[in-house]
Amino acid sequence: MPPKTRRTLAMTARAACVTIVALFSSTSYAAEIRVLSAAAMQSVFKEIRDEFQQTSGYRLLIHYGTVGAVNEWTVAGEEADLVISSSRSIRWLVHQGKIKVGSETAICETGVGIVTAAGIELSVASVEDFKRALLAAKAIVYADPARGGAAGIHVAKVIGQLGLSEQLKPKLRLAAGGDVTEVTLSLGPGALGITQISEIADKPQAQLIAPLPEELQNYTVFIAGMPANAPQSDGAAALLKFLRSPKVIALIRAKGMKDFGSNGGSE
């Protein structure tokens, strides 16, 4: 075979390889699923994202924020195939015509817990124990209520109910929302964080001291809903089915949350 012919064939083969690689890369996902989600779900998605993408063929794009932020994004018409937020938030968005009526699906429920650095001993079995822990802490971290986080709003309310607002004011630290545990750990021993339990469970340097005493507890149900302006999405339906699979239900329980199982209804 003449040298020129061999060079031509080699170049053609290389070009074909490049084309195949490019084609494979561009079709590795059938489509994208855009999700607006409350930050409390981040620890769950962190562990299931890769498996869902590999088994479903869909690429998962998730924008996390406080419940208040999710409301704002949805009302503003940010592109999404699925919105996951608190039951109160989703009901409000349905009322505003931003979530399709009847599309609501309950995912899980989580309470509020107390976090500190791993290895620190602390007992919080009663309301009085909790008050003593707050007064003894060098810093108290929770999500800024002004940002619309469900846990932050509740914690501010509890501190007021306990009559400790003025006493604790010098050591209160407000986090952006979803990063309460990280801020608490950055402040070192003696700092306490108060946030949703699901946001504590996957932080190896953190320790969940206890849930808030039942008299002070607040449970948030997280619900998924389809945006009213979004077309019917097979990807969103696949994601909802995956979120209610036995493996994900087991993970939700491991994160300290209550699942609604395959028979869980909508709120």
N, C-alpha and C positions, 0 to 999 in steps of 0.2 A: 504493500500500500504506500503510495507517495507520501512524503512528509507533510505536504500541505493538507492532504485529506485527513491524515491522522490528527493534525492540529485542529482541524475543523470539527472532527468528531469529538475530540476531547473538550473543546469549548462548548459544543452543544450539550454534552453530558453534564458539564458543570452548571450550565444555565438551567438545565432540567432539574438538577438537584436544588438549586436556589429557589426555583419556582415551587417545587414540592414542599420545601421547608416553609416558604412564605405562606403557601396555601394551608399547610397544617397549622401554623401559628394563628392565622386569621380565622380558622374554623374550629379552634380548640374548644370554643364555647358556642352553643347554639344561639344564645342571646344573653343580654344582661337583665338582671333583676335589681331595680333600684328600691332601696328600703330606707324610710325615715324611721328611726327607732330611739326610744327612750334609752338612756345610758345604762339603766339597770339590766338590760338584755345583753350587754357587751360581753360579759364573761361566758355566756352560753354560746353566742355566735363565734367567739374566739376559738372554741374547741370544735365546732361542727362545720365551720365554713368550708374548709378544704374538702372534707368528705362529701358535703352536699354538692360542691362544684364538680367533683370528680364523678359522682354517681348520676347527677342530673344533666350535666352538660351546660348548665347555666352559670354565668359569672355573677357573683353576688357583690353589689356595691351598696355599702351601708353608711348612712350619715347619722351619727349619734348626737344626742343633745338632751337637755332637760325636757320635761313634759311641756313646759312653756315654750321652749324653742321649737319642739315638734309641732305644736299648735301654730306657731307663727309661720313656719315653713309650709305647712299644709294650706293654711289660709292664703298665703302668697302665691300658691300654685306651683311650688317646686315640684319638678318631675319626680314621680315615684310610682311604683307598682303596688307597694304595700306600705302601710303606716302602722307602727306598733307603739302604743302609748297606754296611759292609764285608762281605766274604764270611764272615769269622769271626763277625761280629755276626749276620748273617742265618742262618747255620747254627745258632747258639746259640738264636735266636728260634724257629726251626723245632723244635728239640729241646724248647723250653719250651712248644710248642703255640700259639705266638703268630703264626706265619706258616704259611700253608697249604703243606703238602708238595707239591712239584711246581710251585709257582708262581714259583720263583726264576728270574730272568733276568739274565744278566751284561750290564752296561752299558759299563763302561770300567775302565781300570787307570791308576793314577798313581803316580809315585815322589815322593821328597822332594827339594826343592831349596833353594838358598841365595839369599836375596834381600837387596838393599840399595837405597839410593837410586840413581836413574838417573844415569849419568855417572861412576860410581866404578869405577876399574879394579881388578880383583882376579882372580888366577889360582888356581883350586882344581882341579887336575888329578889330585891324588893324596891319599892319607891324610895324608901329612906336610904338604902344602899346606893341607889342611883344619885340621889342628892349629895351624899357624902363624896362619891366619886367625882362629881362635877366640881365641888368646892375644893377638892384636893388636887385636881388636875392643873398642870402648868399652862395648858392650852386646850381649847375645845374647838373642834373643827366640824363644820357641817356645811351643806350646800347653801349658797346665797338664796334666800327665799325670793328675792327680786327677780331671779332668773327663771322662776317657775318650776323648780324641782320639787316633786311631791314630798320627799323626805325632808328637805330643807325647810319647807313651809311648816311641816308638822313639828320638827325639832324646835323651831322658834316659838311655836305655840306652846309646846310642853314647858320650855324654860320659863315662859311667862306664867303659865298655870302654877308652876312650883314657886313662884315669887322670887326667882333668882336673877331676873334680867339685869338689874343694876349691879349686883355683886359679881356677876360673871362677865360683864361687859368688857373689862380690860383684857380678858384672855380669850375672847371669842375670835375665831378666825373663819372667814367665809370662803369657801372654795367655789370653783366655777360650776361644779356639778359633774358627777362621775369621776372626780379625782380626789374625793375626800380622804380615802385611804392613803394615797400617795402623799398628800400634804401632811397628814397626821404623822406618817413615818419620817418625813423630812424634818419634823420638829423635834424628834428624838424622844427618849423615855419621859414619861409624865404627861404626854399629850394624848388626848382621847378624841377619836372621831366618832361621829354618829351618822350612819347612812344606811341605805338599804343593804340587807344581808347579801344579796346577790353580787354586790360590788366589792365585797370583802373576800368572798370564798376563794378566788383564784390568785390571791396575792401571797406568795410564799413567806415573805418577811412580816406579814401581818397576823394578828391573832384576834379572832372573834371572841370577845369576852363573854357576851351573852346578848340575846335579844333584849329590847327594852322590856321592863316589867309589863305584864299584860294590861294593867290599868292605864298605862301610857302608850300602849302599842298602837300602831297604825299599819294596816295591811293594804297593799296596793295590788289590784288585779291588772295585769297587762293584757291588752286585747289588740288583735290585728284587724285592720279594716282596709278595704280597697278605696283609693281616692275616686271621687265622683267623676273627675275629668280624665281618668285613665281608661284605656280600652281593656277588655277582658284579657287577662294575662295567664297563660298556661304556666309560666314560670312561677308566678305568685302562688298559684294553686299547688304547684309541686313543692314549694317551700313550706306552705302551711301543712301539707301532708307530712313532710319530713319532720317538722316541729312537733308533730303529734305521734311520731314513731316511738316504739319502746326504748330505743337507745337514747333518744333525746329526752324522753320523759325521765329516764334514770339519771341523766346528767342534770336535769333541772332539780331533781330531788337532792342530788349530791351538792348542789349549790345552795342548799338550805331553803329552797322555794317549794311551794306546793304546785303540783301540776294539775291539769284538768283532764289529762288522759285522752284516749281516742273517742270517748263518749262525752267529753266536756262540751257544754253548750255555749252559746253566746250570751253576753250580758246586754 
